[in-house]
Amino acid sequence: MQTFPSMRRSSTHKTYLKISFWIFLVIYVSITDIIYYLPPLFGIIYVLAQEHYENEEFNIFYFLVPFCIFFEASKGFPFLSIVLFMAFSFKIILPRFRKLFGYHKAFIPLFIFYAYFGYFGFLYLFRSFYEVPSFSWLLLSYAICESILVWLFLWIIE
């Protein structure tokens, strides 16, 4: 017996929530261009993509690839560099990491740090082909802030 009978679990509500989440995410990334100190949530996007990739739910990439292209364009990164970084990470780095350490939620903040610093390391490899934005220590504060957000979110869920 439900406490609130009007609040049933409906797949249409889940669909609207997902669409609302993606709209909010696009608006938030646009706002991060205006307000420089807001974290762009790149690490969280990376972790979400990684979770869906490991669960073999590839439909998320229909939304993720255009979002990454929008993110790259708004931040001034090379075209498709985030998609190439994720493909490289998911095919080469992630299987070896999972083989050594297994699956545990405690590694999610580590993946957020890897998303930021690994991506700039990945861009550093292609600096002779593309104009790469300079590294900023503000990225460390972004990674710390997103890690705290994820820890709070995981603490609330469990």
N, C-alpha and C positions, 0 to 999 in steps of 0.2 A: 504494500500500500504506500503510495507516494504522499509526501507531505503537501506538495503543491501539484494537484492533478493537471494543471495547465502547462506545467513544465515537463513535458515528456521528451524522451530522447528521440529525435526525429532526424533522419538523414538530410532533410531539407535545411534544418537549422544548422547542422554541421557544415553543409555546403556554403550557406550564407556566412558562417563564421570564418571559414577558410578564405572566401572572397574578401570579406572585410579585413582580415589579417593582411592579405597581400596589398590591398589598397592602402591600409595604414602604413605598411612597410615602404611603399613607394613614396608616399607623402613624407614619411619620416626621413628617408634618405635625401629627399629634396630639401628638407629643413636643415639637415646637417651641413649642407653647402652654405646656408645662411648663418647659422650659429655654429661656429667653428669648434667649440668645445664639446658638442654632443657626440658621443661615440656612434660611428656609422653602422654598427651591428654586423660588420663583416665576419667576425669570428662566429657569431651565432648563426648566420646564414651558412657558413662553412660546416658547422656542426649539424645543422638540420639536413643539409645535403648529404653529409656523410652517413647519418642515421638512415635516410631513405635509400641510399646506395647499398648499404649493408643489408637492408631488409628487402632488397631487389624491388623496390617501389619506384620505378623509373618515370612515372607520370609527373612527378614533382619537377622534373627537369624541363618540362614544357613551360613552366612558369619561371623556373630558376634561370634559364639561359637568357631570356629577354631582360629579366631583372638584373643579371650580371652585366649585360651590355649597357643598360641604363646606368648602373652604378659606375662602370668604367668611364662612360661618357661624362658623367657629372663630376667625377674626381680627377679626370685627366689621365687615366691609365691607358695603356695600349689596348687596341681592339682584341677581344676574345682572350686576353691574358688570364683572366680569372678562371675561365672555363678550361683553358689549357693547364693552369696550375692545379685545379681540382682533378682533372683527368690524370695528371701525373701523380698527384698525391694518392688518389683512390686506387690506382693500378699498381704503383710501385711502393710507396711509403707505407700506406695503411695496412696491406696484408702482412708485411714484415713486422710492423708494430704489434698487430693483433696476434701474430704467432709467438712473439716474445712475451707479451704482457697480458694477453687475453682481453676479454670484454668486461669493462667495469666503468661505472658512471663517474668514478673519481678522476678519470683521465679527461673528462670533457673540458675543464679549464686549461689543461695542457694543450688540447687541440685548438682552443681559442688563441693561445699564444702562438702556436705553430701557424695558424691561419695568417696572422699579421706578419710575423717575422719570416715565415717560410715563403709567403707571397713576395715580400720585398727581396728576399734572397733569390727567388725565382726570377724576378724582374732584373736583378743585378746581373744574371747570366746573359740577358739579352740587351744590355745597355749599349752595345755597339750597333745594334739594329734599330732600337727605339730610344726616344727621349724618355728617360725614366725619372719620375718625381724624386726629389731628394728625401732621404730618410729623416723622420722627425721623431724626437723622443715623446711626442704627444701620443704616438702609437702605443707606447708602454702604458700610458694612463687609459687609453681606450681598451686595451686588453685586460687590464686590472678591473676596470669598471664592468666590462662584459662578463668577466669571470665571476665577479660578485653577484651580478644579476642572475647568472645561471645557477650559482650555488643557492641563492634565495629561491629561485624557481624550483629547483630540485628538492629543496627542503620543504617547500609548500606542497608539492605533489605527493611526496612520500610521507 
